[in-house]
Amino acid sequence: MARGGLKKNRDDGPERRCIVTGETAPKSGLVRFVVGPENLVVPDVLEKLPGRGMYVSSTRDALDAAKKGQFSRSAKQAVTVPDDLADEVERQMTRRVIDLIAMARKAGLAICGFEKVKGWLAGGARVRVLLQAADGSDRGKAKLWTPEGARYFNCLTGAELGLAFGRQSVIHGALATGGISDRVVMEAARLRGLREIDDSDPAVGKDI
């Protein structure tokens, strides 16, 4: 199992070394950083900023440890690390997941609402991701199930899922198979690792 909550296999794409753990893992489980103006360490969640990248496992423990000298050693210069670095990374990752789900919705690959999601699951729709709000009722969430081969995430709150679907709050959502959904899986796994969320499906082991 790679850091950041992703299984490591040969299909996970390019690998990089975490400057904290020293382990080599798929980029999908790591967060990229660069040294910006005034030698400030800047998170590059979208991996588009210029400069030499420094990679850290997507966990709070790793990010907190990186502030204790690993960034400077990796950059081979004195750098400034913001005190709220982990919080800023979490904010950017959350925004990224919300935006991707919103893109999936606009592409017709996402639905929300208990009955609609249940209909997809019962009707044999090709569900790639089952999304449920972290602050939703466990009893209600346990009435839905993750299809074989799909992924389950509850690393967003109801309000955050609501932003993705253009509503005030959403507890249940699902994404159909598609390229955008695969990107949601990758980014949500990184966010889950950072938020230290237990994404165990509440329906597992129950008579559904």
C-alpha positions as CSV (number, residue, x, y, z in Angstrom):
1,M,0.0,0.0,0.0
2,A,1.5,3.4,-1.0
3,R,1.2,6.5,1.2
4,G,-1.8,8.7,0.7
5,G,-4.3,5.8,0.7
6,L,-3.5,4.4,-2.8
7,K,-2.5,0.9,-3.7
8,K,0.7,0.7,-5.6
9,N,0.9,-1.2,-8.8
10,R,2.5,-0.8,-12.2
11,D,-0.5,1.0,-13.6
12,D,-0.3,3.9,-11.2
13,G,2.0,6.0,-13.5
14,P,5.2,7.9,-12.7
15,E,6.8,7.5,-9.3
16,R,8.6,10.0,-7.1
17,R,10.4,9.8,-3.8
18,C,8.9,11.3,-0.6
19,I,11.4,13.6,0.9
20,V,10.2,12.6,4.4
21,T,9.9,8.8,4.3
22,G,12.4,8.2,1.6
23,E,9.9,5.8,0.0
24,T,9.3,5.8,-3.8
25,A,5.6,5.8,-4.6
26,P,3.2,6.8,-7.4
27,K,2.8,10.5,-7.8
28,S,-0.9,10.0,-7.2
29,G,-0.3,9.5,-3.5
30,L,2.1,12.4,-3.1
31,V,1.8,16.2,-3.0
32,R,4.2,18.3,-5.1
33,F,5.8,21.5,-3.7
34,V,8.0,24.1,-5.3
35,V,10.1,27.0,-3.9
36,G,8.3,30.2,-4.9
37,P,9.2,33.9,-4.6
38,E,11.1,34.9,-1.5
39,N,12.1,31.2,-1.0
40,L,8.6,30.3,0.2
41,V,7.5,26.7,0.0
42,V,4.3,26.6,-2.2
43,P,2.0,23.5,-2.6
44,D,1.4,22.6,-6.3
45,V,-1.7,20.4,-6.1
46,L,-2.3,20.8,-9.9
47,E,1.4,20.1,-10.6
48,K,1.7,23.0,-13.0
49,L,4.0,25.4,-11.2
50,P,7.5,25.9,-12.6
51,G,10.5,24.8,-10.7
52,R,12.0,21.6,-9.2
53,G,9.4,19.6,-7.5
54,M,9.6,18.2,-4.0
55,Y,7.2,15.4,-3.1
56,V,5.7,14.6,0.2
57,S,3.3,11.7,1.1
58,S,-0.3,12.9,1.4
59,T,-0.6,12.7,5.2
60,R,-0.6,15.3,7.9
61,D,2.2,13.5,9.7
62,A,4.4,13.6,6.6
63,L,3.6,17.3,5.9
64,D,4.3,18.3,9.5
65,A,7.6,16.4,9.5
66,A,8.6,18.0,6.2
67,K,8.5,21.4,7.9
68,K,11.3,20.4,10.3
69,G,14.1,20.7,7.7
70,Q,13.3,18.3,4.9
71,F,12.2,21.0,2.6
72,S,15.4,23.0,3.0
73,R,17.5,19.9,2.6
74,S,15.7,18.8,-0.5
75,A,15.8,22.3,-2.0
76,K,19.5,22.7,-1.0
77,Q,18.8,26.1,0.4
78,A,17.1,27.9,3.3
79,V,13.4,28.1,2.7
80,T,10.4,29.5,4.5
81,V,7.5,27.1,5.3
82,P,4.1,28.5,6.2
83,D,2.8,27.4,9.6
84,D,-0.5,26.5,8.1
85,L,1.0,24.5,5.2
86,A,-1.1,21.3,5.9
87,D,-4.3,23.3,6.2
88,E,-3.6,25.1,2.9
89,V,-2.9,21.8,1.1
90,E,-6.1,20.4,2.5
91,R,-8.0,23.4,1.4
92,Q,-6.6,23.2,-2.2
93,M,-7.2,19.4,-2.4
94,T,-10.8,19.8,-1.2
95,R,-11.4,22.5,-3.8
96,R,-9.9,20.2,-6.4
97,V,-12.2,17.3,-5.6
98,I,-15.2,19.5,-5.5
99,D,-14.4,21.0,-8.9
100,L,-13.8,17.5,-10.5
101,I,-17.2,16.2,-9.2
102,A,-18.8,19.4,-10.6
103,M,-17.2,18.7,-13.9
104,A,-18.5,15.1,-13.8
105,R,-22.0,16.4,-13.0
106,K,-21.9,18.8,-16.0
107,A,-20.7,15.9,-18.2
108,G,-23.7,13.8,-17.1
109,L,-21.6,11.4,-15.1
110,A,-22.8,12.3,-11.6
111,I,-26.0,12.2,-9.7
112,C,-27.0,12.9,-6.1
113,G,-29.9,12.1,-3.8
114,F,-30.6,8.8,-2.0
115,E,-33.3,7.5,-4.4
116,K,-31.4,8.4,-7.5
117,V,-28.2,6.8,-6.3
118,K,-30.1,3.7,-5.1
119,G,-31.7,3.5,-8.5
120,W,-28.3,3.5,-10.3
121,L,-27.0,0.8,-7.9
122,A,-30.1,-1.4,-8.2
123,G,-30.4,-0.9,-12.0
124,G,-26.9,-2.1,-12.7
125,A,-25.5,1.3,-13.8
126,R,-21.7,1.4,-14.2
127,V,-20.9,3.2,-11.0
128,R,-17.3,4.1,-10.6
129,V,-17.6,6.0,-7.3
130,L,-20.0,6.1,-4.4
131,L,-19.8,9.4,-2.5
132,Q,-21.4,9.9,0.9
133,A,-21.0,12.8,3.3
134,A,-18.7,12.4,6.3
135,D,-21.3,14.1,8.5
136,G,-24.2,12.1,7.2
137,S,-26.2,9.5,9.2
138,D,-24.4,6.1,9.3
139,R,-27.7,4.4,9.3
140,G,-28.8,6.2,6.1
141,K,-25.4,5.6,4.4
142,A,-25.5,1.9,5.2
143,K,-28.6,1.5,3.1
144,L,-26.5,2.0,0.0
145,W,-23.6,-0.2,-1.2
146,T,-20.5,0.0,-3.2
147,P,-20.6,-2.1,-6.4
148,E,-17.8,-4.5,-7.1
149,G,-14.9,-2.7,-8.7
150,A,-16.1,0.7,-7.6
151,R,-14.6,3.0,-5.0
152,Y,-16.2,4.5,-1.8
153,F,-15.3,7.9,-0.3
154,N,-16.7,9.9,2.5
155,C,-14.0,12.5,2.8
156,L,-16.2,15.4,2.0
157,T,-18.9,17.0,4.2
158,G,-22.5,17.4,3.1
159,A,-21.8,21.1,2.5
160,E,-18.8,20.4,0.4
161,L,-20.6,17.8,-1.7
162,G,-23.4,20.3,-2.0
163,L,-21.0,22.8,-3.6
164,A,-20.1,20.1,-6.2
165,F,-23.8,19.5,-7.1
166,G,-25.0,23.1,-6.8
167,R,-27.0,22.5,-3.7
168,Q,-26.9,23.6,-0.1
169,S,-26.0,20.0,1.1
170,V,-25.7,16.6,-0.4
171,I,-25.4,13.3,1.6
172,H,-25.4,10.7,-1.2
173,G,-23.8,10.9,-4.7
174,A,-22.5,8.6,-7.4
175,L,-20.2,8.9,-10.4
176,A,-20.5,6.8,-13.5
177,T,-17.5,5.2,-15.2
178,G,-15.4,7.8,-17.1
179,G,-12.1,9.6,-17.2
180,I,-13.2,12.4,-14.9
181,S,-14.4,9.9,-12.3
182,D,-10.9,8.2,-12.4
183,R,-9.4,11.6,-11.6
184,V,-11.9,12.0,-8.7
185,V,-10.7,8.6,-7.3
186,M,-7.1,9.8,-7.4
187,E,-7.7,13.2,-5.8
188,A,-10.2,11.9,-3.2
189,A,-7.7,9.3,-2.1
190,R,-5.1,12.0,-1.5
191,L,-7.6,14.1,0.4
192,R,-8.6,11.1,2.5
193,G,-5.0,10.5,3.5
194,L,-4.6,14.1,4.5
195,R,-7.9,14.2,6.5
196,E,-7.1,10.8,8.0
197,I,-10.6,9.6,7.1
198,D,-11.6,6.0,7.5
199,D,-13.5,5.3,4.3
200,S,-14.8,2.0,5.3
201,D,-18.1,1.4,3.5
202,P,-20.9,1.4,6.2
203,A,-22.9,-1.1,4.1
204,V,-20.2,-3.8,4.2
205,G,-21.2,-6.7,6.4
206,K,-24.8,-5.7,6.5
207,D,-27.8,-7.3,4.9
208,I,-28.6,-5.0,2.0
